Amino acid sequence: GPAHSDAFPFVSPSGSIPDLLRRAGGDNRVIEDALGLAPGQLDADSLMRIDIPEPSRLGLRLPSGNENSANPNWIPGGLTSGGIPEAVVSFSSAPSGSYSVNPLLF
């Protein structure tokens, strides 16, 4: 998200996340697997939802695999290794009000 050390954090369409959260049933390991993250990478207390009404304003694009947060599970094509749609945006010059940060509710 905006505080991420990577200038180009990964994002997913809002429509794909509710289903993933339902399938996970609060189990972060299921979420990590679906997003191609390392086991133990997610901390339940730090999960937030960042809504971006107009992602094109933040340079929405397919990831190249050269992003700082790309890991060995990254594959080209716009899907995580777990089959979740993914893209990247840039928060480095995000206009005020271009996104909102909200609690992630299961």
Contacts in CASP RR format, 6 or more apart in sequence:
PFRMAT RR
TARGET T0000
AUTHOR 0000-0000-0000
METHOD contacts of the structure
MODEL  1
GPAHSDAFPFVSPSGSIPDLLRRAGGDNRVIEDALGLAPGQLDADSLMRI
DIPEPSRLGLRLPSGNENSANPNWIPGGLTSGGIPEAVVSFSSAPSGSYS
VNPLLF
1 9 0 8 1.000
1 48 0 8 1.000
1 50 0 8 1.000
1 91 0 8 1.000
2 9 0 8 1.000
2 50 0 8 1.000
2 91 0 8 1.000
2 94 0 8 1.000
2 99 0 8 1.000
2 101 0 8 1.000
4 69 0 8 1.000
4 91 0 8 1.000
5 68 0 8 1.000
5 69 0 8 1.000
6 67 0 8 1.000
6 68 0 8 1.000
6 69 0 8 1.000
7 68 0 8 1.000
7 90 0 8 1.000
7 91 0 8 1.000
7 92 0 8 1.000
8 63 0 8 1.000
8 67 0 8 1.000
8 68 0 8 1.000
8 88 0 8 1.000
8 89 0 8 1.000
8 90 0 8 1.000
9 69 0 8 1.000
9 88 0 8 1.000
9 89 0 8 1.000
9 91 0 8 1.000
10 35 0 8 1.000
10 63 0 8 1.000
10 67 0 8 1.000
10 69 0 8 1.000
10 86 0 8 1.000
10 87 0 8 1.000
10 88 0 8 1.000
11 50 0 8 1.000
11 52 0 8 1.000
11 55 0 8 1.000
11 60 0 8 1.000
11 86 0 8 1.000
11 87 0 8 1.000
11 88 0 8 1.000
11 89 0 8 1.000
12 35 0 8 1.000
12 84 0 8 1.000
12 85 0 8 1.000
12 86 0 8 1.000
12 87 0 8 1.000
13 85 0 8 1.000
14 51 0 8 1.000
16 84 0 8 1.000
16 85 0 8 1.000
17 49 0 8 1.000
20 30 0 8 1.000
20 31 0 8 1.000
20 34 0 8 1.000
20 84 0 8 1.000
21 31 0 8 1.000
21 104 0 8 1.000
21 106 0 8 1.000
23 30 0 8 1.000
23 34 0 8 1.000
24 30 0 8 1.000
24 31 0 8 1.000
24 34 0 8 1.000
24 106 0 8 1.000
25 106 0 8 1.000
26 44 0 8 1.000
26 106 0 8 1.000
28 40 0 8 1.000
28 42 0 8 1.000
28 43 0 8 1.000
28 44 0 8 1.000
28 47 0 8 1.000
29 39 0 8 1.000
29 40 0 8 1.000
31 37 0 8 1.000
31 42 0 8 1.000
32 38 0 8 1.000
32 39 0 8 1.000
32 40 0 8 1.000
32 41 0 8 1.000
32 42 0 8 1.000
33 82 0 8 1.000
34 80 0 8 1.000
34 82 0 8 1.000
34 83 0 8 1.000
34 84 0 8 1.000
35 80 0 8 1.000
35 82 0 8 1.000
35 84 0 8 1.000
35 86 0 8 1.000
36 71 0 8 1.000
36 73 0 8 1.000
36 74 0 8 1.000
36 80 0 8 1.000
36 81 0 8 1.000
36 82 0 8 1.000
37 71 0 8 1.000
37 73 0 8 1.000
38 71 0 8 1.000
38 73 0 8 1.000
47 104 0 8 1.000
48 101 0 8 1.000
48 102 0 8 1.000
48 103 0 8 1.000
48 104 0 8 1.000
49 101 0 8 1.000
49 102 0 8 1.000
49 103 0 8 1.000
49 104 0 8 1.000
49 105 0 8 1.000
50 99 0 8 1.000
50 100 0 8 1.000
50 101 0 8 1.000
50 102 0 8 1.000
51 99 0 8 1.000
51 100 0 8 1.000
51 102 0 8 1.000
52 58 0 8 1.000
52 89 0 8 1.000
52 98 0 8 1.000
52 99 0 8 1.000
53 98 0 8 1.000
53 99 0 8 1.000
54 98 0 8 1.000
55 87 0 8 1.000
55 89 0 8 1.000
57 94 0 8 1.000
57 95 0 8 1.000
57 98 0 8 1.000
58 89 0 8 1.000
58 90 0 8 1.000
58 91 0 8 1.000
58 94 0 8 1.000
58 98 0 8 1.000
58 99 0 8 1.000
59 89 0 8 1.000
59 90 0 8 1.000
60 87 0 8 1.000
60 88 0 8 1.000
60 89 0 8 1.000
61 87 0 8 1.000
61 88 0 8 1.000
61 89 0 8 1.000
62 77 0 8 1.000
62 78 0 8 1.000
62 87 0 8 1.000
62 88 0 8 1.000
63 70 0 8 1.000
63 74 0 8 1.000
63 78 0 8 1.000
63 86 0 8 1.000
63 87 0 8 1.000
63 88 0 8 1.000
65 74 0 8 1.000
65 76 0 8 1.000
67 88 0 8 1.000
73 80 0 8 1.000
73 81 0 8 1.000
74 81 0 8 1.000
75 81 0 8 1.000
78 85 0 8 1.000
78 86 0 8 1.000
78 87 0 8 1.000
79 85 0 8 1.000
79 86 0 8 1.000
80 86 0 8 1.000
91 99 0 8 1.000
END
